[in-house]
Amino acid sequence: MNSNLKSFTKHTLALTAIAASLALAACGGGGGGSSSPAAPASGASTPVTPPPDQPASGGNVVTNPTGGQTGGSSSSTASVLAAPGAATVAGFTASGTGADTGTAVETDSLTYINNVRAQVGLPALVDVAAVDVPAHNHSLYQQLNNSVGHYEVAGSPGYTGVSPMDRVTAVYPTQSVGEIAAGTSASNLSTFATSTQPIDLLFDAPFHRGIILFDTTGVGIGHVDAGTLGGLNTYTADFVDYKAFVPDNEFVAWPYNGQTNVKPAWKADESPNPLQAAYPQLVGSVVGYPITLSAAGNGAYSNVAFSIKDAAGNPVTCAEVDSSNNAEATRLAACVPIAPLAVNTTYTVTVTGDLTNTTITTPLAFNVSWSFTTAASLSGGTNTTGPAVTYLPSPAVTAVTPNLAPAGSAATIKAQTKSSVILR
């Protein structure tokens, strides 16, 4: 087994829904399994020494539970994993309609995750009941401390462990943990606006999408409602147990080939932000829906170029990020159109570049193309095969304090900012 299998992508996301405060954070890795105060924050990693037959990685140990080579055999060509598409996937209708209460967030999040994974040909995740516990506990920690992030501070209310790896492995043995987290606050909502609000917004953000579409087998999900008006509703999902499924020479594309009813627009509030380097003036603006190409295992890109054109051949300008130019883009190549896409329009995406992976040690040139069609309205579109989600209005905006990494870490999670996103 390769000794350089990379950990899940680490980063934070700050999103704020129209008239409501929403902060999202993602951590692929969980701090290397160490409870040391020097556990890394977003974008940092702590190398670990793996036991036999387990790969070293930054941030955590990611291994193939079945043993053997990750990702399958190499090939002289690279291609996009064939997506079965919506027609072969059962329709999804959220059970939590309107303002959510009870366990609908957990139930509908898992169904949502498995719905989008099935559309691109990935196996379903199972709910790991033992991991639901640390996920719920961390959501409670975030709610009690009015903070959104991944690292907890000993002595703070609700503390159960510094890092995601610490909290999960205290109750469940695993070599991989990837965490995403969310929090919302509004004066007239003491729950999430809908049961799928946090997972839908997390999935739209390119740096977070890769965690959801990675080769793990299980997830634990937990949320805590604010209960009192103006409080913080919090959400945590911990992805566990890496197992190779996508071959080393194949990619997962989103939107996928032939997909329809794709969201034309995205509110660019992710932090770190994929637009920051090339178009800093667009951070926080309404732009086009992010297009992502995720590699498997140890996948790393170089010399990447995106071409996005409509049916008439008109090009779309987009901000390209990948693992060669952005530390947050682990196994990821993405392009974010700098303006909303046209509605009811078919776009063709072509991506060229070079790929290396566990079984591809010499850079492999690739050239892949696929197409998708946008929804009929700018605020329309849905990721799942059921009806689009409509969020309830919530007029107040409340600032959210970021949960910084413990003192002494190599980096700190970037501060959350107030802004708005298009509600879908």
C-alpha positions in Angstrom: 0.0 0.0 0.0 1.3 3.4 -0.9 2.7 5.4 2.0 1.5 8.8 0.9 -2.2 8.5 0.7 -3.5 12.0 1.4 -5.9 12.9 4.2 -9.3 14.4 3.5 -9.2 18.0 2.5 -9.1 20.5 5.4 -10.8 23.9 5.3 -13.6 25.9 6.8 -16.6 27.4 5.1 -18.6 30.5 6.2 -22.0 30.7 4.6 -24.9 32.9 5.6 -28.3 32.3 4.2 -30.4 35.2 3.1 -31.6 36.9 6.3 -30.0 34.2 8.4 -26.5 33.5 9.7 -25.0 30.2 8.5 -21.5 29.0 9.2 -20.1 25.8 7.7 -16.8 24.1 8.3 -15.1 21.0 6.9 -12.1 19.1 8.1 -10.8 16.1 6.3 -8.6 14.4 8.6 -9.3 15.2 12.2 -5.8 16.2 13.3 -3.9 13.0 12.8 -5.4 11.2 15.7 -3.4 13.3 18.2 -4.8 15.0 21.2 -1.8 17.3 21.4 -2.5 21.1 21.6 -0.5 21.3 18.4 -3.3 19.6 16.4 -3.5 21.3 13.0 -6.2 23.8 12.0 -7.5 24.3 8.5 -5.0 23.7 5.8 -2.3 22.4 8.2 -1.3 18.8 8.8 0.6 16.7 11.2 2.5 13.8 9.6 2.0 10.5 11.4 4.0 7.3 11.4 1.6 4.5 10.2 1.6 1.0 11.6 2.5 -1.7 9.1 0.3 -1.8 6.0 -1.1 1.6 6.7 -0.2 4.8 4.8 1.3 7.9 6.2 -0.8 11.0 5.7 -1.1 14.6 6.8 -3.8 15.1 9.3 -4.9 11.6 9.8 -4.2 8.0 8.7 -6.3 6.9 5.8 -6.1 3.2 5.0 -7.9 0.6 2.9 -9.6 -1.7 5.5 -9.5 -4.6 3.1 -5.7 -4.4 2.6 -3.9 -4.4 -0.7 -3.4 -1.7 -3.2 -5.6 1.4 -3.2 -7.5 2.5 -6.2 -6.9 -0.6 -8.4 -4.5 -0.9 -11.3 -3.1 1.9 -13.4 -4.1 2.5 -17.0 -2.7 4.3 -20.1 -5.8 6.5 -20.1 -7.9 8.4 -17.6 -11.6 8.9 -17.7 -14.6 10.1 -15.7 -16.4 7.4 -13.7 -19.6 6.5 -15.5 -22.5 8.1 -13.7 -25.8 6.1 -13.6 -27.6 9.5 -13.3 -30.9 10.5 -11.8 -33.0 8.1 -13.9 -31.7 5.1 -12.0 -31.8 6.6 -8.5 -35.0 6.6 -6.4 -36.6 10.0 -5.9 -35.7 11.8 -2.7 -38.2 13.9 -0.8 -37.1 15.3 2.5 -39.1 14.1 5.5 -38.4 17.4 7.3 -40.6 20.0 5.7 -40.6 23.6 6.8 -38.7 24.3 9.9 -37.1 21.0 11.0 -37.5 19.3 14.3 -36.6 15.9 15.7 -34.3 13.5 13.9 -35.2 14.5 10.3 -31.8 16.3 9.9 -29.9 13.1 10.6 -32.2 10.9 8.5 -32.6 13.2 5.6 -28.8 14.0 5.5 -27.9 10.4 5.1 -30.5 9.9 2.4 -29.3 13.1 0.6 -25.7 11.9 0.8 -26.5 8.5 -0.6 -28.7 10.0 -3.3 -26.0 12.2 -4.8 -23.4 9.4 -4.4 -25.7 7.0 -6.2 -26.1 9.4 -9.1 -22.3 9.4 -9.8 -21.9 5.7 -9.2 -20.5 5.6 -5.7 -21.7 3.1 -3.1 -24.0 4.1 -0.3 -22.7 5.0 3.1 -24.1 3.3 6.2 -25.0 5.1 9.4 -22.5 4.1 12.1 -24.5 4.5 15.3 -21.4 4.7 17.4 -20.1 7.6 15.4 -23.5 9.4 15.7 -22.6 10.0 19.3 -19.4 12.1 18.9 -21.0 13.9 16.0 -23.9 14.9 18.3 -21.6 15.7 21.1 -19.5 18.0 18.9 -22.7 19.7 17.7 -23.6 20.3 21.3 -20.1 21.7 22.0 -20.5 24.1 19.1 -24.0 25.1 20.3 -22.8 25.7 23.9 -19.8 27.7 22.8 -21.5 29.6 20.0 -18.8 28.5 17.6 -18.4 26.5 14.4 -15.3 24.4 13.7 -13.5 21.1 14.4 -11.2 21.7 17.4 -12.4 21.7 20.9 -10.7 23.3 23.9 -10.4 21.4 27.1 -12.4 22.9 29.9 -14.9 24.5 27.6 -18.6 23.5 28.0 -19.4 20.2 26.3 -15.7 19.3 25.6 -15.2 15.7 24.6 -11.9 15.7 22.6 -9.6 18.1 20.8 -9.9 16.8 17.2 -12.4 14.8 15.2 -10.1 11.8 15.3 -9.8 12.0 19.1 -13.6 12.2 19.5 -14.5 9.4 17.0 -11.8 6.9 18.0 -12.7 7.2 21.6 -15.8 5.2 20.8 -15.2 3.7 17.4 -12.0 2.2 16.0 -11.1 3.7 12.6 -8.1 4.9 10.7 -9.9 7.7 8.8 -12.1 10.6 9.9 -13.4 13.5 7.7 -15.6 16.0 9.3 -18.0 18.7 8.1 -19.9 21.0 10.4 -22.5 23.7 10.1 -24.3 26.2 12.3 -27.2 28.6 11.7 -28.6 31.4 13.7 -31.7 33.5 13.2 -34.1 35.5 15.3 -37.2 33.6 14.3 -35.9 30.0 13.8 -34.7 27.8 16.6 -34.1 24.9 14.2 -32.5 24.5 10.7 -34.8 26.0 8.1 -35.2 22.5 6.5 -33.8 19.1 7.4 -31.5 19.2 4.4 -30.3 22.9 4.7 -26.9 22.2 6.1 -25.9 19.2 3.9 -27.2 21.0 0.7 -25.1 24.1 1.3 -22.1 22.0 2.3 -22.3 20.0 -0.9 -22.5 23.0 -3.1 -19.2 24.3 -1.9 -16.4 22.8 -4.0 -13.8 22.2 -1.2 -16.4 20.4 0.9 -18.0 18.4 -1.9 -14.9 16.2 -2.2 -15.3 14.9 1.3 -18.9 13.8 0.6 -17.9 12.1 -2.7 -14.8 10.3 -1.4 -14.3 6.6 -0.8 -15.5 6.1 2.7 -18.1 3.6 3.8 -19.8 5.1 6.9 -20.9 8.3 8.5 -22.2 9.5 11.8 -24.4 12.6 11.9 -25.7 14.7 14.8 -27.4 18.0 15.2 -28.6 20.2 18.0 -31.4 22.7 17.7 -30.9 26.1 19.3 -34.2 25.7 21.2 -34.2 29.4 22.2 -34.7 32.1 19.6 -31.4 33.6 18.4 -29.4 30.6 19.4 -27.1 28.5 17.2 -28.4 25.4 15.4 -25.5 23.1 14.9 -24.7 20.2 12.7 -21.8 17.7 12.4 -21.1 14.8 10.1 -18.1 12.5 10.6 -17.1 10.3 7.6 -15.2 7.1 8.6 -13.6 4.0 7.2 -11.8 4.6 3.9 -12.2 1.8 1.3 -11.0 2.2 -2.2 -13.7 2.0 -4.9 -12.8 4.5 -7.6 -9.9 3.3 -9.7 -6.7 5.4 -9.7 -7.2 6.5 -13.3 -10.9 7.6 -13.0 -12.5 10.8 -11.8 -15.8 11.7 -10.2 -17.4 14.7 -11.9 -20.1 17.0 -10.5 -22.3 18.1 -12.2 -22.0 14.7 -14.0 -22.4 13.8 -17.6 -26.0 14.2 -18.7 -27.2 15.8 -15.5 -30.2 18.1 -15.8 -31.8 20.7 -13.5 -28.3 21.8 -12.3 -28.1 24.9 -10.2 -27.0 27.9 -12.3 -25.7 30.0 -9.4 -23.7 29.7 -6.1 -23.0 32.2 -3.3 -19.2 32.2 -3.0 -18.9 32.3 0.8 -16.5 29.4 1.2 -13.5 30.0 3.3 -10.8 29.4 2.2 -12.4 30.6 -1.0 -11.7 29.2 -4.5 -12.0 32.7 -6.0 -9.6 34.4 -3.6 -6.4 34.1 -5.7 -7.8 35.0 -9.1 -10.9 37.0 -8.4 -10.8 38.3 -4.8 -13.4 41.0 -5.6 -15.9 38.2 -6.2 -15.6 36.5 -2.8 -19.0 36.6 -1.3 -20.7 37.3 -4.6 -23.3 35.3 -6.5 -21.3 33.4 -9.2 -21.7 30.3 -11.3 -22.2 26.8 -9.9 -18.8 25.2 -9.1 -17.7 22.3 -11.4 -15.5 19.7 -9.7 -13.4 16.8 -10.8 -12.4 14.6 -7.9 -9.6 12.0 -8.1 -9.3 8.9 -6.0 -6.8 7.8 -3.4 -3.5 9.7 -3.8 -4.7 11.6 -6.9 -2.7 14.8 -7.6 -3.1 17.1 -10.5 -0.8 19.4 -12.6 -1.1 21.5 -15.7 -4.9 21.6 -15.4 -7.0 23.6 -17.9 -10.8 23.9 -17.9 -13.0 24.8 -20.9 -16.7 25.4 -20.3 -18.8 26.3 -23.4 -22.5 26.6 -24.1 -24.1 25.0 -27.1 -23.2 27.9 -29.3 -19.5 27.6 -28.4 -19.4 30.6 -26.2 -16.7 30.2 -23.5 -17.4 30.6 -19.8 -14.7 32.4 -17.7 -14.0 30.5 -14.5 -11.5 30.4 -11.6 -9.6 27.2 -11.7 -8.1 25.6 -8.6 -6.5 22.2 -8.2 -4.1 20.3 -5.9 -1.1 21.9 -7.7 -2.0 25.5 -6.9 -4.3 25.3 -3.8 -3.5 23.4 -0.6 -7.2 23.0 0.1 -7.9 21.2 -3.2 -6.7 17.7 -2.1 -7.5 15.3 -4.9 -9.6 18.0 -6.5 -9.7 20.1 -9.7 -12.4 22.7 -9.8 -13.5 25.7 -11.8 -16.0 28.3 -10.5 -17.7 30.4 -13.2 -17.3 34.1 -12.4 -20.9 34.8 -13.2 -24.1 32.7 -12.9 -24.6 30.3 -15.7 -27.5 30.8 -18.1 -30.7 29.0 -17.3 -32.0 26.1 -19.5 -28.7 25.8 -21.1 -26.5 22.8 -21.9 -22.8 23.3 -21.2 -19.9 21.1 -22.3 -16.9 20.8 -19.9 -13.4 19.8 -21.1 -10.6 19.3 -18.7 -7.0 18.5 -19.6 -4.0 18.0 -17.4 -1.7 15.5 -15.8 -2.6 13.0 -13.1 -0.5 11.0 -10.7 -1.8 8.5 -8.2 -0.9 5.4 -6.1 -0.4 3.2 -9.2 0.3 6.1 -11.6 3.8 7.3 -10.6 4.6 8.9 -14.0 2.3 11.8 -14.8 -0.6 10.6 -17.0 -1.9 13.1 -19.5 -5.7 13.2 -19.6 -8.4 14.9 -21.6 -12.0 14.3 -20.4 -15.3 15.9 -21.5 -18.9 15.8 -20.4 -22.0 18.0 -20.5 -24.9 19.1 -18.2 -28.0 21.3 -18.4 -29.0 24.0 -16.0 -32.3 24.6 -14.3 -35.1 26.8 -15.7 -34.6 29.6 -13.2 -31.6 31.2 -11.6 -32.7 30.2 -8.1 -33.8 26.8 -9.2 -32.1 23.4 -9.5 -31.5 20.6 -7.1 -28.7 18.2 -6.3 -31.0 15.3 -5.4 -33.4 13.5 -7.6 -36.4 14.8 -5.7 -38.0 18.2 -5.6 -35.8 21.3 -5.0 -35.5 22.4 -1.4 -37.1 25.7 -0.5 -35.9 27.4 2.6 -38.1 29.4 5.0 -37.4 33.1 5.2 -35.6 34.3 8.4 -34.9 38.0 8.5 -32.2 38.5 11.1 -28.4 38.0 10.6 -26.2 37.1 13.5 -22.5 36.9 13.5 -20.9 33.6 14.3 -17.6 33.3 16.2 -15.1 30.9 14.6 -13.7 28.0 16.5 -10.0 28.4 16.2 -7.5 25.6 16.5 -5.8 25.1 19.9 -3.0 27.4 20.8 0.3 26.5 19.3 -1.0 25.0 16.1 0.6 25.7 12.8 -2.4 27.6 11.4 -5.7 28.9 12.5 -9.1 28.6 11.0 -10.1 31.7 9.1 -12.6 34.0 10.7 -16.2 33.5 9.6 -17.9 36.5 7.9 -21.5 37.6 7.5 -22.9 37.4 4.0 -25.8 35.8 2.1 -26.3 33.0 -0.3 -29.1 32.2 -2.8 -31.7 30.0 -1.1 -32.8 27.0 -3.2 
